[in-house]
Every structure is written in C-alpha cells, then in structure tokens.
C-alpha cells in the first residue's frame, strides 16, 4: 500500500470546481513531483492533502488510514508536514523560535528535539549562523530554508513542498533542490509541487501533470521530461 493515496478527490471553492476527481499515489521513500501551470490546482491539491481544505468528493488515505475528514492539525501529528507556497514563516520571530513552532504537535522530548535541531542545522548551516535573527529580515532563499527546516521539526513521514523555488535566485534554487534530495535520502518521503518543471522532474522518481484540475499524464521523472507534449508546455530554458 502506498504511503499516500488520493482517490477521485474533488475540491470546490463555492460553485467553482478546482479539482475534478484526481487520483495520485506516493510510495514510501519516493520523491514525487506534481507539475502544471498557474491555476492548474497544484496548491489546492497540497492544501487538501494537508487538511487545510475539505474535499467535496473522493478519499485521501495516509499510512493506511482514511484521513479525508481528519483536521489539518491532526494530520501533522500523523506525519504530514507542509511547507506552504510563499513560505509562511513568522517574520517577527527568530529562526530558533520559528523552528520551535515546527515541533508544536509533538510531545516535548528534549533529546529528540535536540537531535532534530541538529539535523536541520546540518542541512542548513546558514540557519545555525542566524538562529537569533528575525525570520523576516532574511533573504528569500534563507526564508525558504527556514520554512523547510520548520516542517522537518515535525518529524514528518511525508514532506509536502509547495513551490519551493518561487521567487528565488538561481543559486538558491539549485541549493534547495539538492537539499530536497538529501532530505529524501535520509528517509523522508517528498511530494513537491513546482512550476520549475526542469528541476522538479530531474529529482523525481515519479511525476504527474495537472491541468485545469485533472491529471493528464504520469510516469517517471525521466519519462515525462522526454515527453514531447510536456517539453513543449513546461520545459523551457532551465
């Protein structure tokens, strides 16, 4: 059984249907990428998985449990952690305080907390250098590191990354995707939504194309990267 399964999931915003019954799966240990244009429904999908939006049809199963009606804060406790589009850090709080917020759903075990903090600082040495700095005063790339680090403090089985490269300089984009691969190699399953399709398909074990609320293609990252229709629509200059 897959770690995450969406079966015929539909989502509405009032009378507007954003997802038209999508079905995707993520196996434990994978990086799965979801690519598509603006307005395709990528962020809606992530928010539905995280429990921030209610689905109007279909089911969401995580780690063998039906979580379709489980509130978002409880899904964090089950092992689902979202890095939202736009990062969503707490700008007035320090780096360390932001990271501490990531562990809010866990029972405080100081040894585990220290271990997780060490892991985050080893992945992102810049955060260690700036642990007492207010998050809002850092660059966009540093804030993205902080958002991912905060999500990892929840010890997720599944890390959801919504547009991790948005608004970042090229050197930060390369760094962020290298870190995503490193996080995955350490045992965390990753589902990434990304407009930078070149980078997203390069790191993906498998991938899906989402168009106007429908899954239109799926395959390995390499297969979709070689697909002429995907190339024409999404794979411009790197």
N, C-alpha and C positions, 0 to 999 in steps of 0.2 A: 504494500500500500504506500502511496506517495505521502510525503510529509504534509503537503498542501494540495487540496483538490477543490477547484471551483467547477460546479456542475450546473450549466444552464443559468448562470447568475444574471439577473436583471436588476437595474437600478434606474429609478426615476427621480427627476427634480421637478416636483409638481406634475404637470402633464407631459413634460418633456422626458423621453426615454433616452438615457445616456448609454446604458449597456443593454444589448439586445439578446441576452442569453449566451454568455460566453463560458467556455469550458477550457480550463488550463490546469496543468499539474506541475508540481515542483518536487523532485525526488530529493531525499536527504543527501546532503553533500554536494548538490549542484549549484552552479550559477545559472540562473535563467533570466534572459533579458526580454523585455516587452518594449517593442519599438512602435512608433507611429507618429503621425503629425499632430500639431496642436489641435485640441478639441476631439481627438480620437476616443478619449475615455480612459487614458492611462492612469491619471491621478485618481479618477473615480474608482478604478479597479483597486488601486492600492488602499484607498480610504475604506473601501468595502471590506477588504481583507483584514485591515487593522481594526475594523469595528466602529469606524467614525461615521460611516454611512450605513443605513439599513437597506438591505437588498429587498426588492419587491417580488422576487421570484428566484427559484433555484436554491442551491445549498453550497455552503463552504465547510469543508472538513479539514481540520488541522490535527496532525499527530493522532489520527484515528478517532477524533471527537468531532461531532457536529457542532460547529461554533456559530452557525448562521445567526442565532439570536443572542449570542454572548456579547455583553457590552465591551467596548474597546479597552477599558482599564483592566478588565479581567483577562482579555486576550494577551496583554503584556505579561501577566502572571503565568500564562500557559506557555509563553516562549515566542511571542510575535512582537517584534520591535520595529517601529517605523522612523526613518529619517525623512521628514516631510519635504515637499517642494518648498524652496525658499528658506530651508534650514530650520527656522523656528526656534532659534536659541533664545535665551533670556538675556537681553543686551545689558541690563544693569547689573547682572550677577557675574561673579568672577568665573574663570574657566573651571576652577575646582568646584564651585557651587553648581554650575551647570552639569558637570559630570555627576555630582551627588544626586541631582534630580533624576538622573537616569536609573538610579538604583532604588527609586522610591517604592516600587512594587515588591521588592524582596525583603525578607526578614533580615535585619541587620546582623550579619556575621562579619566581624571585623577582619578576620583572616581572609575570607573570600573577597571582601570589599577591597582590601589592600592588594590582593592578587589581581583583581580586575583593573584597578587603577594602574598598577604596574604594566599590565598588558596594553592598556590604552596609551600610556606614556611611551612604551617601546614602539608602538605603531606610529605614534605622532609625537616625536621628541619636541616639536615646537610648542605643543600644549604644556609640556612639563616646564619649558622655559617661561611660559606666560601664565602659570597656574593662578596667579593673584591678579591678573589683568581682567578688566571687564570685557565680556564677550563682544559687546557692541563696538568696541574700539579696534577690533582685529580686522584683517583683510577678509575678503570673501572666501578665499581658499582656506584660511585658518578657521573661519567660522564653519565651513563645511567639515573640516576635520573634527571640530568640536561637536557638531551635530552627530556625526558617525560615532565618535567616542562616547557620547552620552547614550546613544542607542545600545552600544555594546555593554555598557554598565548594567543593563538589564539581563545580561547573560542569555541572549536570545538563541533559540534553535533556528529561527528564521529571521533574517535581517531584510527589511524592506527599504530600498533606496529609491526615492522619488526624485529624479533629475539631479543626480549628484554633481554633474558638471556645469549646471546652469550658471551663467554669468562669471565663470572662472577664466583666468588667464591660462594659455596653453600649458605652461609648466605645471600648474596646479592640476589641470585635467589629467595629464599623464600620471602624476603622483597619486591622485585619488584612485584611478583605475588600478594601478599597481597595488595599492593598499587593499582594494576590494578583493583582488586575487589572493593576497596574503591572508586576509581575514577568512576567506573560504578555505584556504589550505590548512588553517588552524582548526577547522571543523564546523564552521558556521555556514549554514545554507543561505543563499542570497537570491532574492528576486529584485532585479533592478529595472526601473522604468527610465528610459533615456532617449532624448532626441538626437544625441550624438551616436547615430547608428553604427558608424565605423567602430568606435570604441566599444560599444555595447555588444556587438556581435563578435568582436575579437576576443573578449574574455568569456563569452557564454558557452556553456556546454550545450544548452538548447535555447531556442528563442521563439517568440511569437510576434506576428504583426497584427496590430489592432487598427482597424479603420472604421470610423463612424460607429463605434460601439459593437463591432463584430470582429472576431478572429478570422483573418483571411488567409494566413499562412503560418506554418510551424515547421520546425526542423532543427537540425544542429545549427550552431552559430555559423559554421563554415558553409553549410548548405544555403542558408539564407543570404550570406554575404556573396555567394556566387549566383544567386537567382537574378536573372536579368530584370525582372519587374521590381524587385527590391532595390537593385542597383540604381535603376532609373529614378525611383521615387525617393530613396532615402540616402544613398551612398554617394554624396558629392565629394568635394575636396575634403581631405581629412583635416 
